[in-house]
Amino acid sequence: MLTKKAKYGLKAMVDLARLEPGRSTFVADVAERNAIPKKFLDAILGELRNAGMLSSKKGKAGGYQLAKAPEDILIGSIVRALDGPLAPINCASRSAYIPCDDCDDVETCRIRLMMLDVRDAISEVLDKRTLAELRDMGDGAMQAFVYQI
């Protein structure tokens, strides 16, 4: 499940992607526009800066801005920077594999094999979508993501 941290991070990144290239904005303004607690957003934006997706300047003319073009930032990269690996269990992770204590054979473990498929399906979506695409989604485009049960 996507954490609140990643959800807020995505909202903030979309907000920053709407700025004119080279323009920065203050954390308080991003927080207010997106109903995100400022203190929490400070930490989130710091992590995204450490991941190389944002740059920041201090002072009166400071603030945060994207370090790359929105077309060059994958949604999967944002989620991983904030939430860690996409896999639902550690043994299905491609980047942070940890074997289960109770598994006899990782190659034939049915649960692991299914969770690898889950991880790959999540990655298939998040690693093909850019921040620019998320920013540009209109009401009609959002309908493609609504699933009827």
C-alpha positions in Angstrom: 0.0 0.0 0.0 1.2 3.5 -0.8 2.1 5.3 2.4 0.9 8.8 3.2 4.5 9.9 2.9 4.7 8.7 -0.8 1.2 10.1 -1.5 2.2 13.5 -0.2 5.5 13.3 -2.0 3.7 12.7 -5.3 1.4 15.6 -4.7 4.3 17.9 -3.9 6.2 16.8 -6.9 3.2 17.4 -9.2 2.9 20.9 -7.6 6.6 21.6 -8.3 6.3 20.3 -11.8 3.6 22.9 -12.5 6.1 25.7 -11.8 7.9 27.4 -14.7 11.3 25.8 -15.3 13.9 27.3 -13.0 11.4 28.8 -10.6 11.3 27.6 -7.0 8.7 27.8 -4.2 8.7 27.5 -0.5 7.7 24.4 1.5 5.0 26.3 3.3 3.4 27.3 0.0 3.5 23.7 -1.4 2.1 22.4 2.0 -0.8 24.9 1.9 -1.7 24.3 -1.7 -1.8 20.5 -1.1 -3.1 20.3 2.4 0.1 18.6 3.6 1.5 19.2 7.1 4.5 21.4 6.6 6.8 19.6 9.1 6.1 16.3 7.4 6.6 17.9 3.9 10.0 19.3 5.0 11.2 15.8 5.7 9.7 14.4 2.5 11.3 17.1 0.3 14.6 16.6 2.0 14.5 12.9 1.0 13.6 13.7 -2.6 16.5 16.3 -2.6 18.9 13.6 -1.3 17.6 11.3 -4.1 18.6 13.9 -6.7 15.1 14.8 -7.8 15.0 18.3 -6.2 17.3 21.1 -5.6 16.9 23.8 -2.9 18.2 27.2 -2.1 18.0 29.0 1.3 17.0 32.6 1.7 14.4 35.0 0.6 14.6 33.9 -3.0 15.0 30.3 -2.1 12.8 27.3 -2.0 12.5 24.0 -3.8 12.5 23.2 -7.5 12.8 20.1 -9.6 16.4 19.1 -10.3 15.4 17.4 -13.6 12.7 17.9 -16.2 9.4 16.3 -15.2 9.7 14.1 -18.3 12.8 12.6 -16.8 11.4 11.7 -13.4 9.7 8.3 -13.2 6.8 7.9 -10.7 8.5 4.6 -9.6 11.6 6.5 -8.6 9.7 8.9 -6.4 7.8 6.0 -4.7 11.0 4.1 -4.2 12.8 7.1 -2.8 10.1 7.6 -0.2 8.7 4.1 0.5 11.6 1.8 -0.5 11.3 -1.2 -2.8 8.0 -1.9 -4.6 7.8 -5.5 -3.6 5.1 -6.5 -1.1 7.5 -8.9 0.7 11.3 -8.7 1.0 12.0 -12.0 -0.8 10.3 -10.6 -4.0 12.4 -7.4 -4.1 14.7 -6.9 -7.0 16.8 -4.2 -5.2 16.6 -5.2 -1.5 16.2 -9.0 -1.5 16.1 -10.6 1.9 15.2 -14.3 2.1 12.3 -15.4 4.4 13.2 -17.3 7.6 10.5 -19.9 6.9 11.2 -20.6 3.3 12.8 -24.0 2.2 13.4 -23.1 -1.4 13.1 -19.6 -2.8 13.1 -20.9 -6.4 9.9 -22.9 -5.9 8.1 -20.9 -3.2 4.6 -20.3 -4.5 4.0 -17.2 -2.4 7.3 -15.6 -3.5 6.6 -16.4 -7.2 3.2 -14.7 -7.0 4.6 -11.7 -5.1 7.3 -11.4 -7.9 4.4 -11.0 -10.3 2.8 -8.4 -8.1 6.0 -6.5 -7.8 6.5 -6.7 -11.6 2.9 -5.4 -12.3 3.4 -2.5 -9.9 6.8 -1.7 -11.5 5.3 -2.0 -15.0 2.9 0.9 -14.2 5.1 3.1 -12.0 8.2 2.9 -14.1 6.5 3.8 -17.4 4.8 6.9 -16.1 6.6 10.2 -15.7 6.0 13.2 -13.4 5.0 15.2 -16.5 2.3 12.6 -17.3 1.0 12.7 -13.8 1.0 16.6 -13.8 -0.8 16.7 -17.2 -3.6 14.2 -16.3 -7.0 15.9 -16.7 -10.3 14.7 -15.5 -10.8 12.5 -18.6 -7.4 10.9 -18.2 -8.1 10.1 -14.6 -11.1 7.9 -15.7 -8.5 5.4 -17.1 -7.4 4.7 -13.6 -10.8 4.2 -12.1 -11.7 0.5 -11.7 -15.3 -0.6 -11.3 -15.9 -3.5 -9.0 
